[in-house]
Amino acid sequence: MSTSAFTGSAFAESAVITPVSSTPASTAPESSSDASQSAAFSKLQKRLRRNLGQAISDFNMIEDGDRIMVCLSGGKDSYAMLDMLLNLKVHAPIHFDIIAVNLDQKQPGFPEHVLPAYLTELGVEYKIVEEDTYSIVMDKVQPGKTTCSLCSRLRRGILYRTATELGATKIALGHHRDDILETLMLNMFYAGSMKSMPPKLVSDNGQHVVIRPLAYCKEQDIIAFAKAKEFPIIPCNLCGSQENLQRQNIKAMLEDWDQRFPGRIASMFRSLQNVVPSHLLDHQQFDFKNINSESGVIDGGDIGFDKPEVPNSFIDDEQTAPELGERLSILEVK
């Protein structure tokens, strides 16, 4: 097997290995409550590391000799990503380097000492980039208007420039499974397109490869992980942490579905990995025009005269997937 890139389960298996702690074990007996919490955290950590490793493997996100620029915002997602990538670096079957980068946008009250202290304690190579984008955003955006778009463009340009200066071969962003689904729904509802955040793609300036190692990780798992690890979270206070209203509405809708229909979100996410262009309507992605009676059966063929069949329950990837069993017949609505 080549050492330049690994496929299959190599990264996934490496990611779940837990480093041996150098701290002496306590001689005091562990309470049942402590033991239960420890077991739950161990399971959570292994699941996150396995999902991260599998995503890296599936999309060949990291290759031998890579220099990964990990964008660290001070939020739960980027902290979790850095933590798991550092663990993977120790156990992966290839060599890659990590440099953490934070953009200090000069927001009033930003605790600029937190990240340097945290990263120094970890022994991680890092760079703090200081750019007063806050003043630019405040000057250009009219009162009452959202600052997110301009802020994002400025931040992206600075990070691209920094990646070039540092000789980074990959830029790692902390978007997770729920971010990807929210973006899909936003594009469907408001832009009339079916696209989302790609796990790996060339940047919009054509100069960098952007990766999202947390693509398979659930936000609720990351929240629990960050709480257990006690990361020094830094909230975004730019303009009072404005929320993107549309994204928040989509997020609330997905959370409601997840509560009322367990497994639906996992099924939706799985659909992004099982796209069938011949059964959609984009004639630019599939050559419908040249289909004729001699084309043969494509992707199971058309079953339009049959009643659609769906399972009577959703299956979560984290659960043991039983046979679909009884199905519900749904009458077509014309």
NORZIVEN-V581123 format. One record per helix or strand. SS is the DSSP state (h for helix, s for strand). FROM is the first residue (numbers start at 1). LEN is the number of residues. If there is no record, write none. Layout:
# NORZIVEN-V581123
ss from len
SS FROM LEN
SS FROM LEN
This chain:
# NORZIVEN-V581123
ss from len
h 10 6
h 32 27
s 67 5
h 76 16
s 97 8
h 113 10
s 126 5
h 133 8
h 148 19
s 170 3
h 177 15
s 200 3
s 209 3
h 219 11
h 238 3
h 245 16
h 264 8
h 277 3
s 308 4
s 327 4
